[in-house]
């Protein structure tokens, strides 16, 4: 129960502490949470989302008294499953992991995160060995310095790992602390121990078996002596974990431990915002408050560079409180700073909020005294013991930091966050080191009905990803939830994010919002994970469960604003207080819907397509068996008009009369929530059930449950199952599962085992589909992320048009072939079905590849040498505006800082274009410190703008701006640079979001809209752009943000004019869309920039404005901040004549 201090305090509690209490009540925590947030704006990064996430995960995971299921109950269920298997119960299924992960085919260009990670540890003597822990994905090991990762802990009874410690005297001894310290995604079960370097594991948890272990410290001279910070106090063992005893004088939730670098008797620990110190190796603890003020959460760092120093980062539930330093081994502290807010979204720290209860980490540099690294939402560095801070986050690095550890062999800082594992190379550049890790926390999956290989998933904090059986790609950002393919058109799909925001993607449409509170007449929100469904017979019809059920019958209308939504329910169950949890359209009847709320309420509608006033609902709640649990899943059956299945109260129930009466499908199921149901109508028919511990199959012929979990992690939560029906031997039936912590998996269906054919995959080695001569193409065969050895393959087997293929050369990823084009124009390559046969296994012939379309172009003309960074001249450039040149007042005079700009003149490109503002009330101001100390035009967001009336636009366009918003989220749409006309383009920020999108428009006014890219903080100076190339045969479309070049292969607009003149607006899009922020520079090329050109131009911008470009940054040197030489090329056609810088 919540203590009076927790419920009555004026401050918000550390929510993770409440979640990890032994008698945690989700209902009580929700009530407290709602009370705390009543009347407060819920904005990104304010710390509420992770509470909502946990409350969602608690649906159906409580006992009869309403308390969250305990670790003991989880262990009991796991033990029961093991007993069934030991008694000879058959184990069916052949599950294989599908990802997402980073490998030689899926790279950071495709996806931006693999899943949340919690912990890191380095082998004390072998620099090649690194261990990492996930909150719901187990322990991961690398034996090559973090280049590749593997796991062997899928059989653990809990897959949460929050602490890892090697024994320094004998590194074959390793301890891990179980459970999820930061968000309670997995239950804590104390400590596990390995005696063989992580190959095998046993529990070493007597006395702490039900606790989350947040951190561990092994004595440097005695591998049997360990101190653990747990959710119920500080514990110690002196016998290698055989027994543990409490050494703290209270049972608070302790999370962080640090040991004095040269005196192991001195140990520091923090719990619930207090700092504790021991001088006797953890036997006794003293509370320290001299110079250090209690808070909600603290983290500690020490360094061998100054052993007596102790650094403490102190935070409230959400925001930064203070940074402290001790120079006497933690006896006395000095406050170094209490501002800016280094834990919020803003790079500058000028905004409130944060989520320190969820993400907080600290590490001290092992070589540089008083250099410390702090992680909250963003990454920060201080070089003066926390007195001042530098933002070291960039768009490459994922947000939400959970662990910082200095590598003892290289002194580089490594990081675990919501995207994976990162290395701070030379402590200057972030590198993603997550290759091979599969820890995606999936809420929902969508299986293509057209192709068994294709699927998509919605992930915690990593958006929606698409999968084609070989390669993963990014669909949308943020948190991803339900996602559905159009059942009738493979060109369309629908995805979603929290609280009922639903997007559509189709030809020429990318992640367009069609459902949200305040959008298209909808005036309410939905649940954390909002249910929706699309009619199989008419995919224009969608049903969405918000507070009520809503219906649209034209969701694919080409004009978004013409979509009509109607509310077809009202106060189901007597009120609109609870959001819908499940909305299911009966597979037999277009008119029939089932819906459940997050309570035990359950409803049926038999005329869902009727006029709104005529739609009626039947409350079936009283027909359910007695329990307070919600209905978690609903399934109906093709060909059985009155049959419906539900998962309810840890059981599966069947009704043959539309939910009026229920019969339990009795048998051996674990006493855990059943999250998903899917019925197989092939063969004898049967029902699959996905639970918190595996998948089970109900056989109609045997009327029994079978364990269908062979190959699945033992205790991973299966969140959704989807079944692909298959069409034959080379297109088999398959079952896919989304899991919360171990990504997506697949197996063949129940029955005789069948194999999945290997899929052929083609991609250009250079990453570009435009070629200018002979080109190299990679050919791979994959199944479930694994390379498949194939026989009987020759280069002649590859079908090709307008080219020849030579030199089939084996390599690590498969084969490399040389494509020799013949005539200018399209070159098509495809690997047909059945040209090669798998070696071993089922010896199946391959599935064919998608067609790889290359285009053979004449070599382009060289770029001139006088443009930005030495790229371009007056023929290449259409306009080049810079705020330190060409700003004039109403009378034609050059303006000073703080004065209104009436003309922004292009004095650099040689084209003498200008952008004007005749109205003095709407003129932006010139400022000398708009972007990192450089001049800019300042726009007020009310009516400020300048307009260039006649800018030459060509068939191709590469347009760029250096800009920033006034806040972390943009105040309005489309204002950075808007040529919203035929043959135009838009550099498009998204209102009320931290996202940017590039848009190109053809000569008929048709739009190509790239995938919006999340930029973390709109108030940070960043480099935005679009690169678009068009020929008679192809289109190349890229979004540019700093070092990121994100391709949008779906561009299919019509022709653009070879030459046109359009109006370009700065600070204004159209109507009342005016931007608040700053623009320092803007330039447009009438050509597509190639990769070397982009790299040079990007480095020019980085050097000039101090923008961190991450991995593409080559030339920026601190001592010469504007020393840029535009020299370089990546291929023989990618060049310009000369350079200057």
LUMLUMMAR-169310 format. One record per residue (C-alpha): x, y, z. Coordinates in steps of 0.1 Angstrom, whole numbers, padded with zeros to 4 digits, always signed. Each point is the difference from the previous one (the first is absolute). Layout:
# residues N
XYZ...
//
This chain:
# residues 1141
+0000+0000+0000+0011+0036-0006+0014+0015+0031-0015+0033+0013+0032+0017-0008-0002-0011-0036-0037+0009-0004+0002+0032+0020+0033+0015-0011-0001+0032-0021+0027-0016-0023-0006-0027-0025+0016-0033+0011+0026-0020-0017-0025-0021-0019+0024-0029-0004+0001-0003+0038-0037-0004+0001+0000-0025-0028+0026-0022+0017-0018-0002+0034-0009-0035+0010-0037+0010+0003-0002+0024-0030-0035+0008-0010-0004+0013-0036-0034+0015+0008+0014+0020+0029+0031+0011-0020-0023+0011-0028-0022+0020+0023+0030+0017+0015+0015+0006-0035-0032+0015-0013-0003+0022+0031+0036+0012-0004-0005+0008-0037-0034+0016+0002+0001+0033-0017+0036-0004-0011+0011+0000-0037+0013-0034-0010+0028+0009-0024+0028-0022-0014+0027-0006+0025-0020+0010+0031+0002-0035+0015-0036-0012-0003+0003-0024-0029+0020-0027+0018-0027-0001+0027-0027-0004-0026+0021-0027-0016+0002-0020+0033-0037+0005+0007-0008-0013-0034+0022-0030+0006-0018-0007+0033-0033-0005-0017-0010-0035+0009+0032-0005+0020-0015+0002+0035-0013-0025+0025-0035-0001+0015+0008+0028+0025+0013+0023-0028+0037-0003+0008+0026-0004-0028+0011-0036-0006+0031-0007+0021+0034-0015-0008-0011-0031+0019-0031-0005-0021+0022+0004-0032+0025-0026+0013-0029-0023+0009-0014+0002-0035+0035-0006-0015+0005-0029+0023-0033-0015-0010+0009+0002-0037+0033-0017+0006-0017-0027+0019-0025-0007-0028+0029-0002-0024+0020-0023+0023-0030-0023+0002+0002-0005-0037-0025+0025-0013+0008+0005-0036+0014+0033-0011-0012+0013-0034+0011+0028-0022+0032+0010-0016+0005+0036+0009+0028+0021-0015+0007+0036+0007-0006+0026-0027+0014+0032+0016+0001+0029-0003+0037+0002+0004+0030+0016-0018+0020-0023-0023+0017+0001-0033-0033+0008-0018-0020+0020+0026+0021+0030+0010-0004+0033+0018-0011+0014-0034-0031-0023+0003-0009+0001+0037+0010+0023+0030-0002-0024+0029-0003-0037+0009-0015+0003+0035+0006+0012+0035+0031-0011+0019+0007+0004+0038+0035-0010+0009+0036-0004-0012+0031-0017+0014+0035-0006-0013+0022-0030+0006+0028+0012+0023+0028-0015-0020-0013-0009-0035-0010+0031-0020-0019-0021-0025-0026-0012+0025-0029+0023+0009-0034-0009+0016-0032+0021-0003-0034-0004+0017-0035+0007-0013-0031+0008+0020-0020-0028-0016+0024-0016-0024+0026-0018+0022+0038+0002+0000+0020+0006-0031+0037-0008-0005+0026+0013-0025+0033-0017-0006+0014+0024-0025-0001+0033+0018-0037+0008-0006+0000-0005-0038-0024-0030+0003-0023-0013+0028-0016-0032+0009-0022-0013+0029-0004-0033+0018-0025+0010+0027-0033-0006-0018-0008-0028+0026+0002+0024+0030-0032+0003+0021+0004+0038-0004+0015+0018-0029+0007+0032+0019+0037+0009+0006+0009+0033+0017+0035-0007+0015+0030-0020-0011+0033-0005+0019+0031-0021-0008+0021-0012+0030+0033+0018-0006+0021-0028+0015-0017-0027-0021-0020+0014-0029-0015-0034-0007-0023+0009+0030-0027+0024-0012-0030+0013+0019-0031+0015-0015-0028+0019+0018-0034-0009-0014-0032+0020-0006-0005+0034-0017+0014+0027+0023-0014+0029-0020-0035-0009-0012-0010-0034+0014-0003-0017-0034+0012-0033+0017-0003-0013+0035+0031+0000+0023+0012-0034+0013+0032+0010+0017+0034-0010-0012+0011-0026-0025+0036-0013-0002+0022-0016-0026+0032-0020+0007+0011-0004-0036+0001+0035-0013-0037+0003-0009-0005-0033-0018-0024-0014+0027-0019+0016+0028-0016-0009+0034-0019+0020+0025+0020+0013+0030-0028+0019+0016-0010-0015+0034-0013+0030+0020-0006+0022-0031-0019-0022-0023-0029+0024-0006+0020+0032-0003+0011+0021-0030+0038+0004+0002+0010+0034-0014+0038-0002+0004+0027-0024+0012+0035+0006+0014+0025-0030+0003+0030+0005+0023+0031+0004-0021+0019-0026+0021-0028-0024+0009-0023-0013-0027-0024-0014+0027-0007+0033+0016-0027+0020-0018-0022+0029+0010-0033+0004-0018-0024+0030-0001-0035-0013-0002-0036+0011+0000-0002-0009+0036+0033+0011+0015+0037-0005-0003+0012-0037+0003+0033-0017+0003+0014-0035-0005+0034-0013+0011-0005-0035-0014-0004+0007-0036-0038+0004+0001-0009-0031+0019-0016+0022+0026-0008+0038+0002-0006+0021+0030-0013+0036+0003+0026+0026+0009-0021+0031-0004-0019+0013+0029-0032+0004-0021-0017-0017-0029+0000+0029-0024+0005-0005-0038+0037+0003-0007+0012+0003-0035+0037+0011-0003+0033-0012+0015+0035+0013-0004+0033-0013+0016+0029+0022+0009+0026-0005-0028+0029-0008+0024-0017-0010+0033-0027-0027-0004-0011+0004+0036-0016+0033-0010-0032-0005-0019-0027+0025-0010-0036-0007-0007-0031+0020-0008-0037-0008+0006-0031+0021-0004+0020+0032-0003+0024-0005+0030+0037-0006+0001+0015-0027+0022+0036-0009+0008+0017-0030+0014+0036-0003+0014-0001-0037+0007-0007-0016-0034-0037+0004+0003-0007-0014+0035-0012+0033+0014-0013+0031-0017+0000+0037+0009-0025+0025-0014+0019+0030-0014-0017+0034-0002+0028+0024+0005-0003+0023-0030-0022-0024-0019-0038+0004+0000-0025-0030-0003-0019-0003-0032-0019-0028-0018+0029-0018-0017+0038+0003-0001+0027-0017-0020+0037-0001+0009+0034+0000-0019+0036-0004+0011+0032+0001-0019+0035-0015+0004+0013+0034-0012-0010+0015+0033-0009-0029+0024-0012+0022+0029-0025+0018-0023-0037-0010+0000-0025+0015-0025-0037-0002+0006-0028+0010-0024-0032+0007+0019-0034+0002-0016-0037+0004+0009-0024-0025-0015+0003+0019-0033+0025+0029+0001+0035+0008+0008+0006+0010+0037+0037+0004+0004+0035-0013-0006+0023-0007+0030+0037-0006+0004+0019-0015+0029+0038+0002+0004+0001-0021+0032-0014-0033-0011-0036+0009+0005+0001+0015+0035-0008+0036-0011-0015+0014-0032+0000+0032-0019-0029+0009-0023+0015+0008-0034-0032+0010-0019-0037-0002+0001-0007+0013-0035-0005-0002-0029-0024-0030-0002+0024-0025-0015-0026-0028+0002-0027+0015-0022-0005-0001-0038+0016+0033-0007+0037+0000-0010+0005+0033+0017-0018-0011+0032-0024+0029-0001-0032-0021+0003-0016-0016+0030-0007-0037+0004+0018-0032-0006-0004-0036+0010+0028-0006+0025-0020-0027+0018+0003-0021-0032+0033+0010-0017+0030+0013+0020+0037-0010-0003+0033+0015+0010+0037-0009-0007+0033+0018+0007+0028+0001-0026+0027-0025+0012+0028+0023-0012-0012+0036+0002-0007+0013+0035-0035+0017+0004-0012-0011-0035-0033-0017+0005-0026-0014-0023-0037+0002+0009-0029-0017-0017-0037+0008+0003-0021+0004-0031+0031+0015-0017+0038-0005+0006+0020+0028+0017+0036+0005+0009+0016+0023+0025+0037+0008+0002-0002+0018+0033-0016-0025+0024-0035+0010-0010+0002+0037+0003-0008+0005-0037-0013-0025-0026+0005-0007-0037-0026-0019-0020+0016-0030-0018-0032-0014-0014-0005-0001-0037-0026-0013-0024+0019-0032-0004-0002-0009+0037-0032-0014+0014-0015+0017+0030-0009-0013+0035+0032-0011+0017+0002-0028+0025+0037-0009+0006+0033+0017-0005+0032-0021+0004+0036+0009-0008+0018-0028-0018+0031-0008+0022+0020-0010-0031-0006+0030-0022-0013+0026+0025-0029+0007-0024-0034+0005+0014-0027-0026-0010-0037+0006+0003-0032-0021+0003-0032+0017-0010-0034-0006-0015+0015-0006-0035+0028-0024+0010+0037+0002+0008+0023+0029-0011+0037+0006+0002+0014+0035+0003+0029-0004-0024+0030+0019+0014-0026+0016+0022-0009+0023-0030-0024-0020-0023-0028-0023+0008-0001-0034-0018-0029-0024+0001+0014-0034+0013-0033-0020+0000+0008-0023-0028-0018-0033+0006-0020+0011+0031-0037-0008-0002-0018+0016+0029-0029+0018-0017-0030+0005+0024-0029-0006-0024-0035+0011+0008-0017-0012-0032+0009-0016-0034-0016+0001-0034+0004-0029-0025-0004+0006-0037-0029-0020-0015+0018+0001-0034+0035-0012+0009+0010-0022+0028+0034+0016+0003-0014+0035+0006-0010+0013+0034+0002+0031+0022+0003+0006+0037-0008+0028+0025+0028+0005+0026+0006+0017+0033+0019+0032-0008+0011-0012-0034-0031+0006-0022-0013-0023-0026+0024-0021-0021-0007-0019-0032+0015-0034-0009+0002-0017-0034+0014-0033+0012+0036+0012-0003+0004+0037+0008-0016+0023+0026-0010+0036-0007-0015+0028+0019-0036+0010-0004-0006+0027+0027+0016+0011+0032-0009+0004+0037-0019-0029+0015-0017-0024-0025-0031-0020+0007-0027-0017-0020+0009-0003-0037-0021-0015-0028+0005-0007-0037-0029+0010-0023-0016-0034-0005-0007+0008-0037+0028+0022-0012+0037-0008+0007+0009+0037-0006-0018+0011+0032+0005-0005+0037-0010+0017+0032+0021+0005+0032-0005+0018+0033+0016+0016+0030-0013+0005+0036-0033+0015+0010-0018-0007-0033+0022+0017-0026-0004-0021-0032+0019+0005-0033-0005-0012-0035+0026-0007-0026-0007-0006-0037+0010+0012-0035+0013+0036+0005-0010+0000+0037+0024-0006+0028-0011-0003+0037-0029+0024-0004-0020+0005+0032-0036-0010-0005-0010-0006+0037+0009+0022+0030-0018+0020+0026-0009+0033-0018+0004-0015-0035-0027-0004-0026-0028+0005+0025+0013-0024+0026-0003+0016+0034+0014-0027+0024+0031-0021+0005+0007-0036+0003+0019-0024+0022+0038-0003+0002-0004-0028-0026-0030+0009-0020-0018-0028-0019-0012+0004-0036-0011-0023-0028-0005+0002-0037-0029-0018-0018+0012-0030-0021-0027+0005-0026+0003+0038-0003+0033+0014+0012-0014+0036-0002-0018-0009+0032+0019+0002+0033-0012-0002+0036+0020+0016+0028-0004-0005+0038+0006+0033+0019-0023+0009+0029-0026-0011-0024+0000-0020-0032+0004+0021-0032-0006-0009-0036+0012+0013-0033-0011-0013-0034+0026+0019-0021+0033-0002+0018+0019-0002-0034-0016+0031-0015+0027+0018-0020-0007+0032+0019+0006-0004+0037-0024+0028+0010-0028-0019-0018+0002-0030+0024-0031-0002+0021+0000-0015+0035-0032-0009+0019-0004-0010+0036-0021-0031+0001-0001-0006+0037-0007+0021+0031+0005-0008+0036+0004-0037-0004-0003-0016+0035-0016+0032+0014+0028+0026-0006+0029+0011-0022+0025-0003+0028+0020-0029-0014+0017-0004-0033-0005-0029-0023+0026-0028+0002-0011-0023-0028-0021+0006-0032-0005-0031-0021-0020-0002-0032-0016-0034-0004+0016-0020-0028-0034-0012-0012-0022+0031+0002+0009+0035-0013-0026+0015+0024+0012-0017+0032+0025+0015+0024+0013-0011+0034+0015+0025+0024+0015-0001+0035+0010+0027+0024+0031+0000+0023-0025-0012+0027-0019-0033-0004-0026+0016-0022-0007-0019-0032-0024+0011-0028-0014-0012-0034-0014+0020-0029-0020-0017-0027-0007+0030-0023+0033+0018-0001-0006+0013-0035-0034+0015+0007-0007+0037+0003+0016+0014+0031-0033+0006+0018-0010-0036-0007+0032-0018+0012-0007-0021+0031+0022-0018+0025-0006-0030+0022+0018-0001+0034+0013-0035+0005+0019+0008+0032-0023-0019+0023+0003-0031-0021+0037-0003+0008+0013-0022+0028+0005+0017+0033+0033+0020+0000+0011+0036+0000+0025-0006-0027-0004+0016-0035-0005-0020-0032+0034+0001-0016-0007-0015-0034-0029-0010-0023+0000-0023-0030-0027-0011-0024+0001-0028-0026-0006+0000-0038-0030-0022-0007-0013-0001+0035-0025+0028+0003-0007-0001+0037+0033-0011+0014+0022+0023+0020+0030-0006+0022+0014+0023+0027+0029+0000+0024-0012+0009+0035+0013-0006+0035+0030-0021-0011-0022-0024-0020-0015-0003-0035-0037-0001-0004-0023-0010-0029-0035+0011-0009-0021-0015-0028-0028+0026+0004+0017+0033-0005+0012+0005+0036-0032-0009+0019+0015-0031+0016+0035-0011+0005+0020-0033+0004+0036-0002+0012+0025-0018-0023+0014-0019+0029+0035-0014+0001+0036+0008+0010+0006+0037-0004+0023+0020+0022-0018+0021+0026+0009+0032-0018-0016+0025-0024-0010-0011-0035+0007+0030-0022-0010-0011-0035-0020-0026-0018+0000-0010-0037-0020-0028-0016+0013-0023-0027-0028-0011-0024+0022-0023-0021+0001-0037+0006-0019-0011+0031+0001+0035+0014+0013+0012+0033+0007+0030+0021+0034+0016+0009+0003+0019+0033+0029+0023+0008+0007+0003+0037+0026+0016+0023+0019-0032-0002-0002-0014-0035-0025-0011-0026-0026-0028+0003-0021-0018-0026-0036-0013+0006-0006-0030-0021-0036-0004-0010+0006-0037-0007+0015-0007+0034-0018+0027+0020+0033+0008+0018+0026+0027+0003+0035-0008-0014+0031+0020+0009+0009+0016-0033+0031+0019+0013+0029-0020-0013+0028+0024-0007-0017+0030+0017+0016+0017+0030-0015-0016+0030-0015+0030+0018-0003+0026-0027-0034+0017-0002-0017-0008-0033-0020+0031-0008-0016-0009-0033-0002-0030-0024-0009+0003-0037-0004-0029-0024+0008+0001-0037-0021-0027-0018+0025-0009-0027-0007-0012-0035+0022-0031-0005+0034-0016+0005+0021+0030-0010-0024+0024+0018-0007-0019+0033-0023+0009+0028+0018+0018+0028-0007+0014+0034+0016+0031+0013+0003+0013+0035+0008+0034+0014+0018-0001+0034+0006+0027+0026+0038-0002+0003+0012-0025-0027-0014+0014-0032-0019-0019-0026+0000-0038-0005-0015-0025-0025-0007-0037-0004-0018-0023-0023-0036-0008+0010-0011-0031+0020+0003-0032-0019+0028-0017-0020+0031+0022+0001+0007+0021-0031+0029+0022-0009+0000+0036-0011+0018+0005-0032+0030+0023+0000-0007+0035-0015+0023+0015-0026+0009+0036+0007+0017+0025-0024+0014+0034+0009+0026+0023-0016+0033-0001+0018+0004+0038-0002-0035+0005+0014-0011+0019-0031-0024-0011-0027+0013+0026-0024+0031-0014-0018+0024+0016-0025+0019-0030-0012+0007-0035+0013-0015-0006+0034+0003-0026+0028-0030-0017+0014-0003-0021+0031-0020-0032-0001-0010-0017+0033-0022-0028+0010-0016+0003+0034-0025-0017+0023-0007+0013+0035+0031+0023-0001+0023-0028-0008+0020-0004-0032-0010-0032-0019+0025-0020-0020-0014-0007-0035+0011-0023-0028-0003+0000-0038+0002+0038-0004+0017+0017-0029+0001+0037-0011-0020-0010-0031-0029-0010+0023-0006+0037+0009-0025+0015-0023+0011+0034-0013-0011+0025-0026+0021+0026-0017+0032-0014+0015+0021-0031+0005+0010-0016+0032+0035-0014+0006+0022-0012+0028-0021-0017+0027+0026+0003+0028-0008-0014+0034+0005+0023+0030-0010+0001+0037-0036+0010-0008-0006-0022-0030+0012+0010-0034+0011+0031-0019-0008+0004-0037+0011+0025-0025-0027+0017-0021+0011+0013-0034-0027+0024-0014-0007+0002-0037-0022+0030-0008-0009+0030+0021-0031-0006+0019-0015-0026+0024+0020-0031+0009-0022-0026+0017+0014-0030+0019-0020-0027+0017+0009-0034+0015-0028-0023-0012-0016-0027+0022+0017-0033+0001+0034+0008-0016+0019-0014+0030-0006-0027+0026+0008+0002+0037+0028-0021+0011-0013-0023+0028-0032+0006+0020-0031-0005-0021+0021+0006-0032-0026+0025-0012+0004+0021-0031+0003+0037+0006-0027+0027-0001+0007+0026-0026+0012+0035+0009-0019+0033-0005+0011+0017-0032+0030+0022+0005-0004+0030-0024+0032+0018-0008+0001+0028-0025+0030+0006-0022+0006+0037-0004+0024+0021-0021+0027+0014+0022-0012+0033+0014+0017+0033-0006+0025+0011+0026-0011+0024+0027+0015+0034+0001+0025+0010+0028-0015+0031+0016-0030-0011+0020-0004-0011+0036+0031-0019+0010+0012+0004-0035-0029-0018-0017-0019+0017-0028+0000+0033-0020-0027+0023-0013-0011-0026-0025-0004-0027+0027-0015+0023+0027-0033+0017-0002+0003+0021+0032+0024+0003+0029-0010+0020+0030+0021+0005+0031-0008+0022+0030+0034+0016+0002-0004+0013-0035-0026+0019-0019-0025+0011+0027-0016+0033-0008-0026+0024+0015-0030+0017-0016+0022+0027-0015+0026-0023-0014+0025+0005+0028+0018-0029+0016-0016-0008+0033+0016-0004+0034-0009-0027+0026-0035+0005+0014-0012+0018-0031-0027-0011-0024+0011-0018-0031-0021+0011-0031+0023-0016-0026+0022-0031+0004+0022+0002-0031+0018-0028-0017+0035+0015-0004+0019-0033-0001-0014-0023-0028+0004+0025-0028-0038-0001-0008-0009+0032+0020-0033-0013+0012-0016+0015+0031-0027-0008+0026-0022+0030+0010-0023+0013+0027-0017+0033-0007-0021+0001+0032+0021+0013+0028-0022-0018+0026+0008-0034-0017+0037+0005-0005+0023-0024+0019+0028+0014+0021+0037-0004-0007+0018-0015+0030+0037-0007+0006-0005-0031+0021-0027-0020-0016+0018-0032-0004+0030-0009+0021+0013+0036-0001-0006+0006-0037-0024+0025-0016-0035-0010-0009-0034+0013-0009-0024-0002+0030-0036-0009-0008-0027+0007+0027-0026-0027-0009-0027+0027-0004+0005+0014-0035+0037+0004-0006+0012-0013-0034+0020+0009-0031-0010-0012-0035+0022-0006-0030-0025+0005-0029+0020-0015-0029+0025-0027+0008+0010-0022-0029-0011-0036+0006+0012-0029-0022-0010-0036-0005+0024-0010+0028+0004+0018+0033+0022-0001+0030-0010+0026+0026+0014+0006+0034-0005+0023+0031+0018+0005+0032-0027+0007+0025-0014-0005+0035-0033+0004+0017-0008+0020+0031-0010-0031+0021+0008-0037+0000-0032-0005-0022-0007+0020-0031-0027+0027+0005-0014-0005-0036+0002-0019-0032+0021+0004-0031+0017+0033+0006+0038-0006-0003-0003+0003-0038-0033-0004-0018-0004+0000-0038-0035-0015+0002-0006+0003-0038+0002-0020-0031+0037-0010-0004+0007+0010+0035+0012-0016+0033-0004+0005+0038+0024-0004+0028-0028-0009+0024+0001+0001+0038-0030-0017+0017-0021+0022+0023+0001-0010+0037+0026-0027-0007+0037-0004-0002-0001-0014-0036+0011+0011-0034-0012-0011-0034+0011+0008-0035-0025+0005-0028+0004+0003-0038-0028+0011-0024-0003-0009-0037-0012+0024-0028-0036-0012+0005+0000+0008+0038+0004-0037+0011+0019-0004+0033+0027-0025+0009+0003+0001+0038+0029-0018+0016-0002-0018+0033+0000+0025+0029+0033-0002+0019+0001+0006+0038+0026+0026+0008-0001-0001+0038+0002+0038+0007-0013+0026-0025+0017+0028+0019+0034-0014-0008+0018+0014-0031-0002-0026-0026+0005-0005-0037-0032-0008-0020-0003-0009-0036-0014-0020-0029+0018-0016-0029-0021-0009-0029+0011-0014-0034-0023-0008-0029+0007-0015-0034-0021-0015-0027+0004-0033+0018+0003+0005+0037-0003+0022+0031+0024+0004+0029-0014+0016+0031+0019+0006+0033-0008+0018+0032+0030+0017+0016+0004+0008+0037+0036+0007+0011+0019-0032-0008-0031-0021-0008-0009-0007-0036-0033-0018+0001-0012-0015-0034-0036+0001-0009-0003-0027-0028-0038+0004-0004+0002+0033-0019-0022-0003-0031-0010+0035-0009-0003+0012-0036+0024+0020-0020+0015+0032+0012+0007+0028-0024+0035+0004-0013-0001+0037+0009-0026+0020+0019-0002+0029+0024-0017-0004+0034-0006+0020+0031+0019-0012+0031-0011+0011+0035+0022+0002+0031-0017+0001+0034-0034-0007-0017-0017-0029-0016-0036+0011-0009-0030+0015+0017+0009+0005+0036+0029-0024+0002+0028+0022+0012+0031-0013+0016+0017+0011+0032+0037-0005-0001+0031+0009-0019+0015-0006-0035+0037+0007-0006+0005-0013-0035-0019-0014-0029+0011-0012-0035-0016-0019-0029+0017-0020-0027-0018-0007-0032+0017-0034+0000+0002-0031+0021+0030+0000+0023+0019-0033+0001+0014-0014+0032+0034+0017-0001-0016+0033-0007-0024-0005+0029+0028-0009+0022+0020+0031-0009-0030+0023+0003-0009-0016+0033+0035+0005+0014+0000+0036-0011-0032+0005+0020+0013-0019+0030+0032+0020+0000-0016+0033-0004-0028-0004+0025+0015-0026+0024-0025-0027-0008+0010-0035+0010-0003-0022-0031+0009-0033+0016+0014-0026-0024+0000+0022-0030+0021+0027+0016+0035+0001-0015+0014+0035-0001-0011+0018+0032+0029+0008+0022-0005+0020+0032+0030+0022-0005-0010+0009-0036-0038+0002+0003-0006+0011-0036+0028-0019-0017-0018-0020-0026+0015-0012-0032-0025-0012-0026+0021-0028-0014-0012-0036-0003-0018-0025-0021-0014-0035+0006-0002-0010-0036+0011+0011-0035-0032+0020-0006-0004+0015+0034+0023+0031-0004+0003+0036-0007+0027+0021-0017+0018+0016+0029-0004+0010+0036+0002+0029+0024-0008+0003+0037
//
